[in-house]
Amino acid sequence: MNRSLGIFTLCVALSASVNAQESADMVQTSGTAELKRASEAMIAQVSQSISIRLPTTVKKGEIISIQYEGKGNSVADSFMVTGITIKDGTCAIENKRHTTAGSALSDMIYAQPCKKLK
């Protein structure tokens, strides 16, 4: 019985580590991604997903330039990278900020394929 429980525990631990998110300080992207906004702090509507172009190398702590099409025009914007996580070859690049009311909002960029650098 103890052996079966030990094998089960090992299998659960291994599967959890395979599917876990990994944090990163710097990643390489294909240069395209999807932007999902948590707020109207940037130009688009709440929870809208926008196809964007971004740099092929993204580093935590930097302000990156992003571009997308908005109302028939090309829009250039900036995005402060406050965190990066990777899971299954997809990066979640986060811009987290606090509102005057004290709550936190996060706009996210999802890039695939993506890999950790360093």
The first five atom37 places (N, CA, C, CB, O) and aatype in JSON, in Angstrom:
{
  "aatype": [12, 2, 1, 15, 10, 7, 9, 13, 16, 10, 4, 19, 0, 10, 15, 0, 15, 19, 2, 0, 5, 6, 15, 0, 3, 12, 19, 5, 16, 15, 7, 16, 0, 6, 10, 11, 1, 0, 15, 6, 0, 12, 9, 0, 5, 19, 15, 5, 15, 9, 15, 9, 1, 10, 14, 16, 16, 19, 11, 11, 7, 6, 9, 9, 15, 9, 5, 18, 6, 7, 11, 7, 2, 15, 19, 0, 3, 15, 13, 12, 19, 16, 7, 9, 16, 9, 11, 3, 7, 16, 4, 0, 9, 6, 2, 11, 1, 8, 16, 16, 0, 7, 15, 0, 10, 15, 3, 12, 9, 18, 0, 5, 14, 4, 11, 11, 10, 11],
  "atom_mask": [
    [1, 1, 1, 1, 1],
    [1, 1, 1, 1, 1],
    [1, 1, 1, 1, 1],
    [1, 1, 1, 1, 1],
    [1, 1, 1, 1, 1],
    [1, 1, 1, 0, 1],
    [1, 1, 1, 1, 1],
    [1, 1, 1, 1, 1],
    [1, 1, 1, 1, 1],
    [1, 1, 1, 1, 1],
    [1, 1, 1, 1, 1],
    [1, 1, 1, 1, 1],
    [1, 1, 1, 1, 1],
    [1, 1, 1, 1, 1],
    [1, 1, 1, 1, 1],
    [1, 1, 1, 1, 1],
    [1, 1, 1, 1, 1],
    [1, 1, 1, 1, 1],
    [1, 1, 1, 1, 1],
    [1, 1, 1, 1, 1],
    [1, 1, 1, 1, 1],
    [1, 1, 1, 1, 1],
    [1, 1, 1, 1, 1],
    [1, 1, 1, 1, 1],
    [1, 1, 1, 1, 1],
    [1, 1, 1, 1, 1],
    [1, 1, 1, 1, 1],
    [1, 1, 1, 1, 1],
    [1, 1, 1, 1, 1],
    [1, 1, 1, 1, 1],
    [1, 1, 1, 0, 1],
    [1, 1, 1, 1, 1],
    [1, 1, 1, 1, 1],
    [1, 1, 1, 1, 1],
    [1, 1, 1, 1, 1],
    [1, 1, 1, 1, 1],
    [1, 1, 1, 1, 1],
    [1, 1, 1, 1, 1],
    [1, 1, 1, 1, 1],
    [1, 1, 1, 1, 1],
    [1, 1, 1, 1, 1],
    [1, 1, 1, 1, 1],
    [1, 1, 1, 1, 1],
    [1, 1, 1, 1, 1],
    [1, 1, 1, 1, 1],
    [1, 1, 1, 1, 1],
    [1, 1, 1, 1, 1],
    [1, 1, 1, 1, 1],
    [1, 1, 1, 1, 1],
    [1, 1, 1, 1, 1],
    [1, 1, 1, 1, 1],
    [1, 1, 1, 1, 1],
    [1, 1, 1, 1, 1],
    [1, 1, 1, 1, 1],
    [1, 1, 1, 1, 1],
    [1, 1, 1, 1, 1],
    [1, 1, 1, 1, 1],
    [1, 1, 1, 1, 1],
    [1, 1, 1, 1, 1],
    [1, 1, 1, 1, 1],
    [1, 1, 1, 0, 1],
    [1, 1, 1, 1, 1],
    [1, 1, 1, 1, 1],
    [1, 1, 1, 1, 1],
    [1, 1, 1, 1, 1],
    [1, 1, 1, 1, 1],
    [1, 1, 1, 1, 1],
    [1, 1, 1, 1, 1],
    [1, 1, 1, 1, 1],
    [1, 1, 1, 0, 1],
    [1, 1, 1, 1, 1],
    [1, 1, 1, 0, 1],
    [1, 1, 1, 1, 1],
    [1, 1, 1, 1, 1],
    [1, 1, 1, 1, 1],
    [1, 1, 1, 1, 1],
    [1, 1, 1, 1, 1],
    [1, 1, 1, 1, 1],
    [1, 1, 1, 1, 1],
    [1, 1, 1, 1, 1],
    [1, 1, 1, 1, 1],
    [1, 1, 1, 1, 1],
    [1, 1, 1, 0, 1],
    [1, 1, 1, 1, 1],
    [1, 1, 1, 1, 1],
    [1, 1, 1, 1, 1],
    [1, 1, 1, 1, 1],
    [1, 1, 1, 1, 1],
    [1, 1, 1, 0, 1],
    [1, 1, 1, 1, 1],
    [1, 1, 1, 1, 1],
    [1, 1, 1, 1, 1],
    [1, 1, 1, 1, 1],
    [1, 1, 1, 1, 1],
    [1, 1, 1, 1, 1],
    [1, 1, 1, 1, 1],
    [1, 1, 1, 1, 1],
    [1, 1, 1, 1, 1],
    [1, 1, 1, 1, 1],
    [1, 1, 1, 1, 1],
    [1, 1, 1, 1, 1],
    [1, 1, 1, 0, 1],
    [1, 1, 1, 1, 1],
    [1, 1, 1, 1, 1],
    [1, 1, 1, 1, 1],
    [1, 1, 1, 1, 1],
    [1, 1, 1, 1, 1],
    [1, 1, 1, 1, 1],
    [1, 1, 1, 1, 1],
    [1, 1, 1, 1, 1],
    [1, 1, 1, 1, 1],
    [1, 1, 1, 1, 1],
    [1, 1, 1, 1, 1],
    [1, 1, 1, 1, 1],
    [1, 1, 1, 1, 1],
    [1, 1, 1, 1, 1],
    [1, 1, 1, 1, 1],
    [1, 1, 1, 1, 1]
  ],
  "atom_positions": [
    [[0.81, -1.19, 0.0], [0.0, 0.0, 0.0], [0.86, 1.26, 0.0], [-0.92, 0.0, 1.19], [0.59, 2.19, -0.76]],
    [[1.9, 1.3, 0.86], [2.77, 2.47, 0.92], [3.52, 2.67, -0.4], [3.77, 2.32, 2.06], [3.74, 3.81, -0.81]],
    [[3.9, 1.57, -1.06], [4.6, 1.68, -2.34], [3.68, 2.3, -3.4], [5.09, 0.3, -2.8], [4.12, 3.15, -4.17]],
    [[2.42, 1.89, -3.44], [1.46, 2.44, -4.4], [1.24, 3.93, -4.15], [0.11, 1.68, -4.32], [1.16, 4.72, -5.09]],
    [[1.14, 4.29, -2.89], [0.96, 5.7, -2.54], [2.19, 6.51, -2.94], [0.68, 5.85, -1.04], [2.06, 7.64, -3.43]],
    [[3.37, 5.96, -2.74], [4.61, 6.64, -3.13], [4.7, 6.85, -4.63], [0.0, 0.0, 0.0], [5.09, 7.92, -5.09]],
    [[4.34, 5.82, -5.4], [4.36, 5.92, -6.88], [3.33, 6.95, -7.34], [4.08, 4.54, -7.54], [3.62, 7.75, -8.23]],
    [[2.14, 6.93, -6.75], [1.11, 7.9, -7.09], [1.57, 9.33, -6.81], [-0.18, 7.6, -6.32], [1.39, 10.22, -7.64]],
    [[2.17, 9.53, -5.65], [2.67, 10.85, -5.26], [3.74, 11.33, -6.23], [3.23, 10.83, -3.83], [3.76, 12.5, -6.61]],
    [[4.64, 10.43, -6.63], [5.69, 10.78, -7.59], [5.09, 11.17, -8.93], [6.66, 9.61, -7.77], [5.53, 12.15, -9.53]],
    [[4.11, 10.42, -9.4], [3.46, 10.74, -10.68], [2.77, 12.1, -10.64], [2.45, 9.64, -11.04], [2.85, 12.87, -11.6]],
    [[2.09, 12.39, -9.55], [1.42, 13.69, -9.4], [2.44, 14.81, -9.39], [0.57, 13.73, -8.11], [2.23, 15.84, -10.04]],
    [[3.53, 14.63, -8.67], [4.57, 15.66, -8.6], [5.21, 15.9, -9.97], [5.66, 15.26, -7.59], [5.44, 17.05, -10.35]],
    [[5.48, 14.83, -10.7], [6.08, 14.99, -12.04], [5.12, 15.66, -13.01], [6.51, 13.63, -12.59], [5.54, 16.52, -13.78]],
    [[3.85, 15.29, -12.98], [2.9, 15.91, -13.91], [2.67, 17.38, -13.55], [1.56, 15.16, -13.89], [2.48, 18.2, -14.45]],
    [[2.7, 17.72, -12.28], [2.53, 19.12, -11.87], [3.71, 19.95, -12.33], [2.37, 19.22, -10.34], [3.53, 21.1, -12.74]],
    [[4.92, 19.41, -12.27], [6.09, 20.19, -12.69], [6.13, 20.36, -14.2], [7.37, 19.53, -12.21], [6.62, 21.37, -14.69]],
    [[5.61, 19.38, -14.96], [5.59, 19.49, -16.41], [4.61, 20.57, -16.85], [5.22, 18.14, -17.05], [4.88, 21.29, -17.8]],
    [[3.46, 20.69, -16.17], [2.42, 21.62, -16.56], [2.52, 22.97, -15.85], [1.09, 21.02, -16.29], [1.68, 23.84, -16.09]],
    [[3.49, 23.16, -15.0], [3.6, 24.38, -14.22], [4.11, 25.54, -15.07], [4.53, 24.16, -13.02], [4.82, 25.36, -16.06]],
    [[3.72, 26.72, -14.65], [4.24, 27.93, -15.29], [5.64, 28.19, -14.78], [3.31, 29.15, -15.03], [5.96, 27.91, -13.63]],
    [[6.46, 28.72, -15.66], [7.83, 29.07, -15.3], [8.0, 30.57, -15.49], [8.88, 28.27, -16.17], [7.59, 31.11, -16.52]],
    [[8.58, 31.24, -14.51], [8.8, 32.68, -14.67], [10.09, 32.89, -15.46], [8.88, 33.39, -13.29], [10.97, 32.03, -15.48]],
    [[10.18, 34.05, -16.1], [11.35, 34.37, -16.92], [11.66, 35.86, -16.81], [11.11, 33.97, -18.4], [10.77, 36.68, -16.57]],
    [[12.93, 36.19, -16.99], [13.34, 37.59, -17.03], [13.46, 38.1, -18.45], [14.67, 37.76, -16.31], [13.31, 39.3, -18.7]],
    [[13.73, 37.17, -19.41], [13.87, 37.57, -20.81], [13.4, 36.42, -21.7], [15.35, 37.96, -21.14], [13.72, 35.25, -21.44]],
    [[12.64, 36.75, -22.75], [12.13, 35.74, -23.66], [12.31, 36.16, -25.11], [10.65, 35.46, -23.38], [12.5, 37.34, -25.42]],
    [[12.25, 35.17, -25.99], [12.29, 35.41, -27.42], [10.92, 35.05, -27.98], [13.43, 34.58, -28.12], [10.39, 33.98, -27.7]],
    [[10.34, 35.97, -28.78], [9.03, 35.76, -29.37], [9.17, 35.71, -30.89], [8.04, 36.88, -28.94], [10.24, 35.96, -31.43]],
    [[8.07, 35.39, -31.56], [8.05, 35.4, -33.03], [7.84, 36.81, -33.57], [6.97, 34.47, -33.55], [7.95, 37.03, -34.78]],
    [[7.52, 37.77, -32.69], [7.27, 39.14, -33.11], [5.8, 39.47, -33.28], [0.0, 0.0, 0.0], [5.44, 40.61, -33.58]],
    [[4.93, 38.46, -33.08], [3.48, 38.69, -33.11], [2.87, 38.09, -31.86], [2.84, 38.08, -34.4], [3.42, 37.16, -31.27]],
    [[1.72, 38.63, -31.45], [1.07, 38.16, -30.23], [-0.36, 38.68, -30.17], [1.86, 38.62, -28.98], [-0.81, 39.38, -31.07]],
    [[-1.05, 38.32, -29.1], [-2.4, 38.81, -28.82], [-2.36, 39.64, -27.55], [-3.42, 37.63, -28.69], [-1.82, 39.2, -26.53]],
    [[-2.93, 40.82, -27.6], [-3.02, 41.71, -26.45], [-4.43, 41.62, -25.87], [-2.68, 43.18, -26.83], [-5.41, 41.78, -26.59]],
    [[-4.52, 41.35, -24.57], [-5.82, 41.33, -23.88], [-5.75, 42.36, -22.77], [-6.16, 39.9, -23.31], [-4.89, 42.29, -21.89]],
    [[-6.65, 43.3, -22.82], [-6.64, 44.41, -21.88], [-7.62, 44.18, -20.74], [-6.98, 45.71, -22.6], [-8.74, 43.73, -20.94]],
    [[-7.16, 44.49, -19.55], [-8.02, 44.39, -18.37], [-8.77, 45.68, -18.13], [-7.19, 44.02, -17.13], [-9.69, 45.73, -17.32]],
    [[-8.38, 46.73, -18.83], [-8.99, 48.03, -18.57], [-8.98, 48.87, -19.84], [-8.25, 48.76, -17.44], [-8.53, 48.42, -20.9]],
    [[-9.48, 50.05, -19.72], [-9.44, 50.98, -20.83], [-8.25, 51.93, -20.68], [-10.74, 51.76, -20.91], [-8.25, 53.01, -21.28]],
    [[-7.25, 51.54, -19.91], [-6.07, 52.38, -19.73], [-5.35, 52.55, -21.06], [-5.12, 51.77, -18.68], [-4.7, 53.58, -21.29]],
    [[-5.46, 51.56, -21.91], [-4.93, 51.69, -23.26], [-6.16, 51.91, -24.16], [-4.08, 50.4, -23.7], [-7.27, 52.0, -23.64]],
    [[-6.0, 51.98, -25.44], [-7.05, 52.48, -26.33], [-8.25, 51.55, -26.52], [-6.46, 52.75, -27.64], [-9.35, 52.06, -26.75]],
    [[-8.11, 50.24, -26.43], [-9.2, 49.32, -26.78], [-10.21, 49.1, -25.66], [-8.63, 47.99, -27.19], [-10.0, 49.53, -24.53]],
    [[-11.3, 48.42, -25.99], [-12.37, 48.11, -25.04], [-11.92, 47.05, -24.03], [-13.63, 47.63, -25.79], [-10.93, 46.35, -24.25]],
    [[-12.64, 46.94, -22.93], [-12.37, 45.95, -21.89], [-12.47, 44.55, -22.48], [-13.36, 46.12, -20.7], [-13.38, 44.26, -23.26]],
    [[-11.52, 43.68, -22.11], [-11.44, 42.26, -22.49], [-11.36, 42.02, -24.0], [-12.63, 41.54, -21.95], [-11.6, 40.89, -24.44]],
    [[-11.04, 43.0, -24.78], [-10.89, 42.82, -26.21], [-9.5, 42.26, -26.5], [-11.12, 44.15, -26.95], [-8.52, 42.65, -25.86]],
    [[-9.41, 41.35, -27.45], [-8.14, 40.78, -27.86], [-7.72, 41.4, -29.19], [-8.23, 39.23, -27.97], [-8.52, 41.46, -30.13]],
    [[-6.47, 41.87, -29.26], [-5.98, 42.57, -30.43], [-4.69, 41.91, -30.9], [-5.75, 44.08, -30.13], [-3.8, 41.67, -30.09]],
    [[-4.58, 41.62, -32.19], [-3.34, 41.11, -32.74], [-2.33, 42.25, -32.81], [-3.56, 40.47, -34.16], [-2.64, 43.33, -33.31]],
    [[-1.12, 42.0, -32.29], [-0.11, 43.05, -32.24], [1.23, 42.55, -32.77], [0.06, 43.57, -30.81], [1.47, 41.35, -32.88]],
    [[2.09, 43.51, -33.09], [3.5, 43.24, -33.36], [4.27, 43.74, -32.16], [4.0, 43.93, -34.7], [3.97, 44.8, -31.61]],
    [[5.28, 42.96, -31.75], [6.11, 43.35, -30.61], [7.53, 42.94, -30.9], [5.59, 42.71, -29.3], [7.78, 42.19, -31.85]],
    [[8.48, 43.4, -30.11], [9.89, 43.04, -30.34], [10.09, 41.52, -30.2], [10.8, 43.79, -29.34], [9.33, 40.86, -29.49]],
    [[11.1, 40.99, -30.87], [11.37, 39.56, -30.78], [12.08, 39.2, -29.48], [12.22, 39.12, -31.96], [12.11, 38.03, -29.11]],
    [[12.63, 40.18, -28.79], [13.2, 39.95, -27.47], [12.5, 40.88, -26.49], [14.76, 40.18, -27.47], [12.45, 42.09, -26.69]],
    [[11.97, 40.29, -25.42], [11.24, 41.04, -24.4], [11.86, 40.75, -23.05], [9.71, 40.68, -24.4], [12.11, 39.6, -22.71]],
    [[12.12, 41.81, -22.28], [12.77, 41.68, -20.98], [11.89, 42.28, -19.89], [14.16, 42.36, -20.99], [11.29, 43.34, -20.07]],
    [[11.82, 41.59, -18.76], [11.07, 42.09, -17.61], [11.66, 43.43, -17.16], [11.08, 41.06, -16.44], [12.88, 43.57, -17.06]],
    [[10.8, 44.4, -16.88], [11.23, 45.71, -16.41], [11.36, 46.75, -17.51], [0.0, 0.0, 0.0], [11.49, 47.94, -17.21]],
    [[11.34, 46.33, -18.77], [11.49, 47.31, -19.85], [10.13, 47.76, -20.38], [12.33, 46.73, -20.99], [9.11, 47.11, -20.16]],
    [[10.16, 48.86, -21.07], [8.98, 49.36, -21.77], [9.17, 49.0, -23.23], [8.77, 50.93, -21.57], [10.1, 49.47, -23.88]],
    [[8.26, 48.15, -23.76], [8.38, 47.72, -25.15], [7.41, 48.5, -26.03], [8.11, 46.21, -25.28], [6.37, 48.98, -25.56]],
    [[7.76, 48.61, -27.28], [6.88, 49.24, -28.26], [6.03, 48.15, -28.9], [7.7, 50.02, -29.34], [6.55, 47.11, -29.3]],
    [[4.73, 48.4, -29.0], [3.82, 47.48, -29.67], [3.08, 48.25, -30.76], [2.81, 46.83, -28.66], [2.91, 49.47, -30.67]],
    [[2.64, 47.53, -31.79], [1.89, 48.14, -32.88], [0.7, 47.27, -33.22], [2.79, 48.35, -34.13], [0.78, 46.04, -33.17]],
    [[-0.41, 47.92, -33.57], [-1.61, 47.2, -34.0], [-2.45, 48.12, -34.88], [-2.42, 46.71, -32.78], [-2.21, 49.32, -34.95]],
    [[-3.44, 47.51, -35.54], [-4.36, 48.27, -36.38], [-5.56, 48.69, -35.55], [-4.8, 47.44, -37.62], [-6.17, 47.86, -34.88]],
    [[-5.9, 49.97, -35.59], [-7.05, 50.49, -34.85], [-7.81, 51.47, -35.7], [0.0, 0.0, 0.0], [-7.29, 52.53, -36.06]],
    [[-9.05, 51.14, -36.03], [-9.91, 52.0, -36.85], [-9.24, 52.39, -38.16], [-10.3, 53.27, -36.07], [-9.29, 53.55, -38.58]],
    [[-8.61, 51.41, -38.81], [-8.01, 51.64, -40.12], [-6.64, 52.29, -40.09], [0.0, 0.0, 0.0], [-6.02, 52.46, -41.14]],
    [[-6.15, 52.64, -38.93], [-4.83, 53.26, -38.8], [-3.9, 52.35, -38.02], [-4.93, 54.65, -38.12], [-4.35, 51.56, -37.18]],
    [[-2.62, 52.47, -38.29], [-1.63, 51.76, -37.5], [-1.39, 52.54, -36.21], [-0.3, 51.57, -38.3], [-1.12, 53.74, -36.25]],
    [[-1.49, 51.86, -35.08], [-1.34, 52.5, -33.78], [-0.04, 52.02, -33.13], [-2.57, 52.21, -32.85], [0.21, 50.81, -33.06]],
    [[0.78, 52.94, -32.67], [2.0, 52.62, -31.92], [1.73, 52.94, -30.46], [3.25, 53.42, -32.46], [1.19, 54.0, -30.14]],
    [[2.09, 52.02, -29.58], [1.83, 52.19, -28.15], [3.01, 51.62, -27.38], [0.49, 51.49, -27.74], [3.9, 51.01, -27.97]],
    [[3.02, 51.81, -26.08], [4.07, 51.24, -25.23], [3.44, 50.36, -24.16], [4.93, 52.36, -24.58], [2.27, 50.53, -23.82]],
    [[4.22, 49.43, -23.64], [3.74, 48.44, -22.7], [4.86, 48.17, -21.7], [3.3, 47.12, -23.42], [5.93, 47.69, -22.09]],
    [[4.63, 48.47, -20.42], [5.62, 48.23, -19.37], [5.53, 46.77, -18.94], [5.39, 49.19, -18.15], [4.48, 46.33, -18.47]],
    [[6.61, 46.02, -19.09], [6.64, 44.6, -18.76], [6.93, 44.44, -17.27], [7.7, 43.84, -19.61], [8.05, 44.69, -16.81]],
    [[5.9, 44.02, -16.5], [6.08, 43.84, -15.06], [6.26, 42.37, -14.67], [4.89, 44.42, -14.32], [6.64, 42.08, -13.54]],
    [[5.99, 41.46, -15.6], [6.18, 40.04, -15.32], [6.07, 39.21, -16.58], [0.0, 0.0, 0.0], [5.38, 39.59, -17.53]],
    [[6.76, 38.05, -16.6], [6.71, 37.14, -17.73], [6.62, 35.72, -17.18], [7.96, 37.3, -18.67], [7.41, 35.34, -16.32]],
    [[5.66, 34.94, -17.68], [5.58, 33.52, -17.37], [5.46, 32.74, -18.67], [4.39, 33.22, -16.43], [4.95, 33.24, -19.67]],
    [[5.95, 31.49, -18.64], [5.9, 30.62, -19.81], [5.24, 29.32, -19.42], [7.33, 30.37, -20.39], [5.51, 28.76, -18.36]],
    [[4.36, 28.83, -20.29], [3.75, 27.52, -20.12], [3.48, 26.94, -21.49], [2.44, 27.6, -19.28], [2.82, 27.57, -22.32]],
    [[3.98, 25.75, -21.73], [3.76, 25.03, -22.99], [4.1, 25.86, -24.22], [2.32, 24.58, -23.07], [3.36, 25.82, -25.21]],
    [[5.2, 26.61, -24.18], [5.65, 27.38, -25.33], [4.91, 28.69, -25.56], [0.0, 0.0, 0.0], [5.12, 29.35, -26.57]],
    [[4.03, 29.06, -24.63], [3.31, 30.33, -24.72], [3.75, 31.24, -23.58], [1.76, 30.1, -24.67], [3.78, 30.82, -22.42]],
    [[4.09, 32.48, -23.91], [4.48, 33.46, -22.9], [3.29, 34.34, -22.56], [5.67, 34.31, -23.38], [2.54, 34.77, -23.44]],
    [[3.15, 34.6, -21.29], [2.2, 35.6, -20.8], [3.04, 36.77, -20.3], [1.24, 35.03, -19.67], [3.73, 36.65, -19.29]],
    [[2.97, 37.88, -21.02], [3.75, 39.08, -20.69], [2.77, 40.06, -20.05], [4.46, 39.7, -21.96], [1.78, 40.45, -20.68]],
    [[3.05, 40.47, -18.81], [2.08, 41.21, -18.01], [2.49, 42.67, -17.79], [1.9, 40.53, -16.68], [3.67, 42.99, -17.63]],
    [[1.48, 43.52, -17.79], [1.63, 44.91, -17.37], [0.65, 45.09, -16.22], [1.35, 45.94, -18.56], [-0.55, 45.28, -16.44]],
    [[1.17, 45.04, -15.0], [0.31, 45.18, -13.82], [0.51, 46.57, -13.23], [0.62, 44.08, -12.75], [1.64, 47.04, -13.07]],
    [[-0.6, 47.22, -12.91], [-0.53, 48.54, -12.29], [-1.66, 48.68, -11.29], [-0.6, 49.67, -13.37], [-2.64, 47.93, -11.34]],
    [[-1.52, 49.63, -10.4], [-2.52, 49.85, -9.36], [-3.33, 51.1, -9.68], [-1.84, 49.98, -7.97], [-2.8, 52.1, -10.16]],
    [[-4.61, 51.03, -9.42], [-5.5, 52.17, -9.66], [-5.51, 53.06, -8.43], [-6.95, 51.69, -10.0], [-4.99, 52.7, -7.37]],
    [[-6.09, 54.23, -8.56], [-6.19, 55.15, -7.43], [-7.09, 54.58, -6.33], [-6.73, 56.5, -7.9], [-6.98, 54.97, -5.17]],
    [[-7.99, 53.65, -6.71], [-8.87, 53.01, -5.73], [-8.16, 51.88, -4.99], [-10.12, 52.48, -6.42], [-8.73, 51.29, -4.07]],
    [[-6.92, 51.57, -5.39], [-6.14, 50.54, -4.69], [-6.21, 49.16, -5.3], [0.0, 0.0, 0.0], [-5.54, 48.25, -4.8]],
    [[-6.99, 48.96, -6.36], [-7.04, 47.63, -6.98], [-5.94, 47.51, -8.04], [-8.44, 47.38, -7.62], [-5.39, 48.51, -8.5]],
    [[-5.63, 46.27, -8.41], [-4.6, 46.02, -9.42], [-5.26, 45.6, -10.73], [-3.6, 44.93, -8.94], [-6.19, 44.8, -10.73]],
    [[-4.77, 46.14, -11.84], [-5.24, 45.78, -13.17], [-4.06, 45.22, -13.96], [-5.87, 47.01, -13.91], [-2.93, 45.69, -13.81]],
    [[-4.32, 44.23, -14.8], [-3.26, 43.65, -15.62], [-3.69, 43.56, -17.06], [-2.86, 42.26, -15.1], [-4.73, 42.97, -17.37]],
    [[-2.92, 44.15, -17.95], [-3.06, 43.92, -19.38], [-2.06, 42.83, -19.71], [-2.82, 45.24, -20.24], [-0.95, 42.82, -19.16]],
    [[-2.42, 41.9, -20.61], [-1.58, 40.76, -20.91], [-1.31, 40.66, -22.4], [-2.23, 39.47, -20.41], [-2.17, 40.96, -23.23]],
    [[-0.1, 40.24, -22.72], [0.27, 39.89, -24.08], [0.57, 38.4, -24.07], [1.52, 40.74, -24.6], [1.35, 37.92, -23.25]],
    [[-0.07, 37.65, -24.98], [0.16, 36.22, -25.11], [0.9, 35.97, -26.42], [-1.18, 35.41, -25.06], [0.37, 36.22, -27.5]],
    [[2.13, 35.47, -26.32], [2.97, 35.23, -27.48], [3.27, 33.74, -27.62], [4.29, 36.03, -27.39], [3.64, 33.08, -26.65]],
    [[3.1, 33.24, -28.82], [3.41, 31.83, -29.1], [3.9, 31.73, -30.53], [2.16, 30.91, -28.87], [3.25, 32.29, -31.41]],
    [[4.99, 31.07, -30.82], [5.88, 30.39, -29.88], [6.74, 31.4, -29.12], [6.77, 29.38, -30.63], [6.96, 32.53, -29.56]],
    [[7.22, 30.95, -27.98], [8.01, 31.8, -27.12], [8.96, 30.91, -26.32], [7.11, 32.64, -26.18], [8.59, 29.81, -25.89]],
    [[10.18, 31.4, -26.11], [11.11, 30.6, -25.3], [11.92, 31.51, -24.39], [12.05, 29.77, -26.22], [12.18, 32.68, -24.68]],
    [[12.31, 30.93, -23.27], [13.09, 31.63, -22.26], [14.53, 31.81, -22.73], [13.05, 30.87, -20.91], [15.14, 30.88, -23.27]],
    [[15.06, 33.0, -22.52], [16.46, 33.28, -22.81], [17.23, 33.38, -21.51], [16.61, 34.57, -23.63], [16.66, 33.76, -20.49]],
    [[18.49, 33.04, -21.52], [19.39, 33.03, -20.36], [19.2, 31.84, -19.54], [19.2, 34.23, -19.51], [19.88, 31.68, -18.52]]
  ]
}
